[in-house]
Amino acid sequence: ERRAVDPLLGAGDRVRLAVFRDRLADDAAAAGEPLVGLDELAVLTAVHEEGHLCDRARFLPIRSNLGRGLGLLAKSGFSVRAVQQRLEYRAQLVALCDVPDPRLALAEILSASDSDRGGETPHAAAYRDLLTDLLELLDGELAADEAAWPELDPDRQLVHQLHLLGPERLRPLARRLAAREGLVEG
């Protein structure tokens, strides 16, 4: 199936290598700049945490946001663990939408999904759900208009082609998913 997430076979590493390849082609790499700097990774983490702060404002205090909180709880099957997973999903989706190069956030999603198949941590399970939803959305768009995605082969598993998507292709896809998730207001 085109949107299957197993096996990942190092898809996160392929996305990282695509970032490196693109940056090596830039003049910044020739000037001795790191391909991915610590400051860029700090921004990735900060934006993920900002996603949590947005949810904090959205759901707390409970008394003022009872409807939203109950909606999140119901969507999570009234499970505390599932609520944790949902919040991690949402925070990483914010990062995918807003960091300068969303492929770095995608690489985290793929690596966490690949390394923790049992979903032992809320992050890993959330990232796997996020990957599944992202692939479902991409598959729908590819089915609707194959010509709009010339970098993808419709006969191959999508997860093994994610490294072919540049940031300008990945970000709008993530933002459509964020809108579907209710993270976009206005």
PyMOL commands that set and color helices and strands:
alter all, ss='L'
color gray80, all
select helices_A, chain A and resi 11-24+27-30+38-59+66-75+80-98+102-115+122-144+146-148+158-164+167-181
alter helices_A, ss='H'
color red, helices_A
deselect
rebuild
show_as cartoon
